[in-house]
Amino acid sequence: MLGDKKVVYSAVQPTGCITLGNFLGAINNWLKMTDDFLSIFAIADLHALTVRQNPAEYRQRAMSFFAQYLACGLDPSKSILYFQSHVPQHAELTWILNCFTYVGETGRMTQFKDKSAKHADNINMGLMDYPVLMASDILLYQADYVPVGVDQKQHLELTRDIAIRFNNLYSPTFTVPEPYIAKQGAKIFSLQQPGQKMSKSDPDPNGYINLIDPPDVIARKFKRAVTDCDGKIIFDEENKPGVSNLLTILATVTDRTVDSVISDFEGKGYAELKQAVADAVIEKLRPIQENYNRLVKDKAYLTEVYKDGAQKAAKIASRTLSKVYRKVGLVEG
Ligand code: TYM
């Protein structure tokens, strides 16, 4: 809570590309919240340094992600949009919160375990500290709600634990945030391995839809999507993960329920389902891609927006950080 407004905070880390999973699980829900809340959305560019990045590519990708935020409809007059690295309070609060987080807690995180297995030659401190930086992101802004996909739930629980622990030790300091996980679309699965989440770092590009994939590529990827061989269009995540994923995508993209979508396919087959999903996704992404192609060329505008965002964010963040420094007993500077 800030003033009389509840706060919404979320972020995406600039690895790989923004996928349809990121859009349906997160950004699409952010868009619905900006009228009612003080909304703050970051590009989590410090987080993504936990895996090796090529500096030139990384800089370009981070800018591309920022342009995609705007292209999706995030409006800088309604939300604070910025790069995490431009607001030094994130790293500063992380240090303090590190001293209130146990090694066992971060070591237990599923994402830490997955990434450690994937990057066995680079299990760095940052990888383990990742959820504490995320807690700092959220707690600096006194966020009430954090709209994310299912995969971030565990990090949110740790954020809440850290906030409650600190509040109990030093009197109420942080708002304890609630995850906001939509009923539909909070976990979109890979098109090639429908048992696994659609991931932006999947080495197989056929597994995910990039928000800026051209229409023919989107159509091809859906055409190749893995289903099963019984031919029935029903929702059964356990036994028919591929078909269920396509139904979820179609329903979420068109703002309908899965049940209502299924009724369109009586007597029809998988080819028609795949075509319908592809058409709906292409239609949904068309205006976003048009905006993106225009915005990505306008460096001056993007710079103006992110600088203004960082300034506004820093104002809020520095207030929380000063409070924290005072509470833990640091001498006032
Ligand atoms: P990231 O960058 O992996 O993902 C961004 C958002 O997309 C959601 N998401 C999905 N939703 C549905 N289906 C999928 N297949 C799918 N894949 C990803 C994620 O849940 C997330 O909401 N640590 C975060 C970024 C972060 C953050 C924060 C989030 C940094 N600081 C503060 C919230 C608040 C991450 O890596 O998300």
Boltz pocket constraint, residues with backbone or C-beta under 6 A from the ligand:
constraints:
  - pocket:
      binder: B
      contacts: [[A, 9], [A, 10], [A, 11], [A, 12], [A, 13], [A, 14], [A, 21], [A, 22], [A, 23], [A, 24], [A, 25], [A, 26], [A, 44], [A, 47], [A, 133], [A, 134], [A, 137], [A, 138], [A, 146], [A, 147], [A, 148], [A, 149], [A, 150], [A, 151], [A, 152], [A, 185], [A, 186], [A, 187], [A, 188], [A, 189], [A, 197], [A, 198], [A, 199]]
      max_distance: 6.0
